[in-house]
Amino acid sequence: MDLSQRQITKIAREAAKLTLRMMKETGIGTGEFDLIHAVRHNPGISQKEVCTLLNMDKGAVARRVASLEGKGYLVRRQNPADSRGQMLYATEQAESLKRSKVSVETAFYEWLLEGLSPPEQEVFTSLLHTLYVRSKAESRSGFPHVTARLSEEESI
């Protein structure tokens, strides 16, 4: 039974709606933003690696990369180890886009927390941090506990 009623997901979805509304001014959609994010966190990544990381087909990645390159968010450089390969890098413009997204999310979450008293905010943020650390550790280990739980449910 999901005691959280997926409310963390629902709150994040509302924050994403606001962010998307504010980001439309930049001409960047959520899919493009995900690609920029992947490149920012993996400088020098190849398009093939982006396909695997984002679970996208080769053509879709090529179109998005070309679009983002044209908009000034990504640059391609030749791979020194393989002259046929190209490596992707985020530009300063992509970095400033990240900062604008963070500022929108920050404003939303600050507004949301204003509905709690200072002691409630302290308890909530402490518990949220605990959950974040736990989720990050599970993710980094490949989700073994959650996968096992899902397998148990399927066998019932």
C-alpha positions as a Markdown table, in Angstrom:
| # | Residue | x | y | z |
|---|---|---|---|---|
| 1 | Met | 0.0 | 0.0 | 0.0 |
| 2 | Asp | 1.4 | 3.4 | -1.0 |
| 3 | Leu | 1.2 | 5.5 | 2.1 |
| 4 | Ser | 2.6 | 8.5 | 0.2 |
| 5 | Gln | -0.2 | 8.3 | -2.4 |
| 6 | Arg | 2.5 | 9.3 | -4.9 |
| 7 | Gln | 2.2 | 12.9 | -3.6 |
| 8 | Ile | 6.0 | 13.5 | -4.1 |
| 9 | Thr | 5.5 | 12.7 | -7.8 |
| 10 | Lys | 2.4 | 14.8 | -8.0 |
| 11 | Ile | 4.1 | 17.8 | -6.4 |
| 12 | Ala | 7.1 | 17.4 | -8.8 |
| 13 | Arg | 4.7 | 17.2 | -11.7 |
| 14 | Glu | 3.2 | 20.6 | -10.7 |
| 15 | Ala | 6.6 | 22.1 | -10.4 |
| 16 | Ala | 7.4 | 20.7 | -13.9 |
| 17 | Lys | 4.3 | 22.3 | -15.3 |
| 18 | Leu | 5.4 | 25.7 | -14.0 |
| 19 | Thr | 8.9 | 25.2 | -15.2 |
| 20 | Leu | 7.7 | 24.2 | -18.7 |
| 21 | Arg | 5.5 | 27.2 | -18.8 |
| 22 | Met | 8.5 | 29.5 | -17.9 |
| 23 | Met | 10.9 | 27.6 | -20.1 |
| 24 | Lys | 8.7 | 28.0 | -23.3 |
| 25 | Glu | 10.2 | 31.5 | -23.6 |
| 26 | Thr | 13.6 | 29.9 | -24.3 |
| 27 | Gly | 12.2 | 27.7 | -27.1 |
| 28 | Ile | 13.3 | 24.5 | -25.3 |
| 29 | Gly | 11.0 | 21.6 | -24.6 |
| 30 | Thr | 11.3 | 19.0 | -21.9 |
| 31 | Gly | 12.8 | 16.4 | -24.2 |
| 32 | Glu | 15.5 | 18.9 | -25.4 |
| 33 | Phe | 16.1 | 19.9 | -21.8 |
| 34 | Asp | 16.6 | 16.2 | -20.8 |
| 35 | Leu | 19.2 | 15.9 | -23.6 |
| 36 | Ile | 21.0 | 19.1 | -22.5 |
| 37 | His | 21.0 | 17.7 | -18.9 |
| 38 | Ala | 22.5 | 14.4 | -20.1 |
| 39 | Val | 25.3 | 16.3 | -22.0 |
| 40 | Arg | 26.0 | 18.6 | -19.1 |
| 41 | His | 26.5 | 15.7 | -16.8 |
| 42 | Asn | 28.5 | 13.7 | -19.4 |
| 43 | Pro | 30.7 | 16.2 | -21.3 |
| 44 | Gly | 32.1 | 14.5 | -24.4 |
| 45 | Ile | 29.3 | 12.0 | -24.6 |
| 46 | Ser | 28.5 | 10.6 | -28.1 |
| 47 | Gln | 25.1 | 10.6 | -29.7 |
| 48 | Lys | 25.1 | 6.8 | -29.5 |
| 49 | Glu | 25.7 | 7.0 | -25.7 |
| 50 | Val | 22.9 | 9.6 | -25.5 |
| 51 | Cys | 20.6 | 7.1 | -27.2 |
| 52 | Thr | 21.3 | 4.5 | -24.6 |
| 53 | Leu | 21.2 | 6.9 | -21.7 |
| 54 | Leu | 17.8 | 8.5 | -22.6 |
| 55 | Asn | 16.4 | 5.3 | -24.3 |
| 56 | Met | 15.8 | 7.2 | -27.5 |
| 57 | Asp | 16.2 | 6.1 | -31.1 |
| 58 | Lys | 19.2 | 7.3 | -33.2 |
| 59 | Gly | 17.1 | 9.6 | -35.5 |
| 60 | Ala | 15.3 | 11.4 | -32.6 |
| 61 | Val | 18.6 | 12.1 | -30.9 |
| 62 | Ala | 20.2 | 13.3 | -34.1 |
| 63 | Arg | 17.3 | 15.7 | -34.7 |
| 64 | Arg | 17.4 | 17.1 | -31.2 |
| 65 | Val | 21.1 | 17.5 | -31.2 |
| 66 | Ala | 21.0 | 19.4 | -34.5 |
| 67 | Ser | 18.2 | 21.6 | -33.1 |
| 68 | Leu | 20.0 | 22.3 | -29.9 |
| 69 | Glu | 23.3 | 23.0 | -31.8 |
| 70 | Gly | 21.4 | 25.4 | -34.0 |
| 71 | Lys | 19.9 | 27.2 | -31.0 |
| 72 | Gly | 23.4 | 27.5 | -29.4 |
| 73 | Tyr | 23.0 | 25.0 | -26.5 |
| 74 | Leu | 25.3 | 22.2 | -27.7 |
| 75 | Val | 28.5 | 22.0 | -29.7 |
| 76 | Arg | 30.1 | 19.0 | -31.4 |
| 77 | Arg | 33.8 | 18.3 | -31.4 |
| 78 | Gln | 35.7 | 15.6 | -33.2 |
| 79 | Asn | 36.7 | 12.7 | -31.0 |
| 80 | Pro | 40.5 | 12.7 | -30.9 |
| 81 | Ala | 40.5 | 8.9 | -30.4 |
| 82 | Asp | 38.2 | 8.3 | -33.4 |
| 83 | Ser | 38.1 | 10.8 | -36.2 |
| 84 | Arg | 34.7 | 9.5 | -37.3 |
| 85 | Gly | 33.1 | 10.1 | -33.9 |
| 86 | Gln | 31.9 | 13.4 | -32.5 |
| 87 | Met | 31.6 | 14.4 | -28.9 |
| 88 | Leu | 28.9 | 16.6 | -27.5 |
| 89 | Tyr | 29.4 | 19.5 | -25.0 |
| 90 | Ala | 27.0 | 22.0 | -23.4 |
| 91 | Thr | 27.6 | 25.7 | -24.1 |
| 92 | Glu | 27.5 | 28.5 | -21.6 |
| 93 | Gln | 24.0 | 29.2 | -22.9 |
| 94 | Ala | 23.0 | 25.7 | -21.8 |
| 95 | Glu | 24.5 | 26.4 | -18.3 |
| 96 | Ser | 22.4 | 29.6 | -18.0 |
| 97 | Leu | 19.3 | 27.7 | -19.0 |
| 98 | Lys | 20.0 | 25.3 | -16.2 |
| 99 | Arg | 20.3 | 28.2 | -13.8 |
| 100 | Ser | 16.9 | 29.6 | -15.0 |
| 101 | Lys | 15.2 | 26.3 | -14.5 |
| 102 | Val | 16.6 | 26.0 | -11.0 |
| 103 | Ser | 15.4 | 29.5 | -10.1 |
| 104 | Val | 11.9 | 28.7 | -11.2 |
| 105 | Glu | 11.9 | 25.4 | -9.2 |
| 106 | Thr | 13.3 | 27.2 | -6.2 |
| 107 | Ala | 10.6 | 29.9 | -6.3 |
| 108 | Phe | 7.9 | 27.2 | -6.5 |
| 109 | Tyr | 9.3 | 25.1 | -3.6 |
| 110 | Glu | 9.9 | 28.2 | -1.4 |
| 111 | Trp | 6.3 | 29.3 | -2.0 |
| 112 | Leu | 5.1 | 25.8 | -1.2 |
| 113 | Leu | 7.0 | 25.6 | 2.1 |
| 114 | Glu | 5.6 | 29.0 | 3.2 |
| 115 | Gly | 2.4 | 27.0 | 4.1 |
| 116 | Leu | 4.3 | 25.3 | 6.9 |
| 117 | Ser | 5.5 | 26.7 | 10.2 |
| 118 | Pro | 9.3 | 27.0 | 10.6 |
| 119 | Pro | 9.4 | 23.9 | 12.9 |
| 120 | Glu | 7.3 | 22.0 | 10.3 |
| 121 | Gln | 9.6 | 23.1 | 7.6 |
| 122 | Glu | 12.6 | 21.9 | 9.5 |
| 123 | Val | 11.1 | 18.4 | 10.2 |
| 124 | Phe | 9.9 | 18.1 | 6.6 |
| 125 | Thr | 13.2 | 19.1 | 5.0 |
| 126 | Ser | 15.1 | 16.7 | 7.3 |
| 127 | Leu | 12.8 | 13.8 | 6.4 |
| 128 | Leu | 12.9 | 14.8 | 2.7 |
| 129 | His | 16.7 | 14.7 | 2.8 |
| 130 | Thr | 16.6 | 11.3 | 4.4 |
| 131 | Leu | 14.4 | 10.0 | 1.6 |
| 132 | Tyr | 16.5 | 11.6 | -1.1 |
| 133 | Val | 19.7 | 10.0 | 0.2 |
| 134 | Arg | 17.9 | 6.6 | 0.4 |
| 135 | Ser | 16.6 | 7.0 | -3.2 |
| 136 | Lys | 19.9 | 8.1 | -4.6 |
| 137 | Ala | 21.7 | 5.1 | -3.0 |
| 138 | Glu | 19.1 | 2.7 | -4.4 |
| 139 | Ser | 19.4 | 4.3 | -7.8 |
| 140 | Arg | 23.2 | 4.1 | -7.8 |
| 141 | Ser | 23.1 | 0.4 | -6.9 |
| 142 | Gly | 20.7 | -0.4 | -9.8 |
| 143 | Phe | 17.4 | -0.5 | -7.8 |
| 144 | Pro | 17.9 | -4.0 | -6.3 |
| 145 | His | 15.4 | -3.6 | -3.4 |
| 146 | Val | 12.6 | -2.1 | -5.5 |
| 147 | Thr | 13.2 | -4.6 | -8.3 |
| 148 | Ala | 13.0 | -7.5 | -5.8 |
| 149 | Arg | 9.8 | -6.0 | -4.4 |
| 150 | Leu | 8.3 | -5.8 | -7.9 |
| 151 | Ser | 9.3 | -9.3 | -8.7 |
| 152 | Glu | 7.6 | -10.5 | -5.5 |
| 153 | Glu | 4.4 | -8.8 | -6.5 |
| 154 | Glu | 4.4 | -10.3 | -10.0 |
| 155 | Ser | 4.8 | -13.8 | -8.5 |
| 156 | Ile | 1.8 | -13.5 | -6.3 |
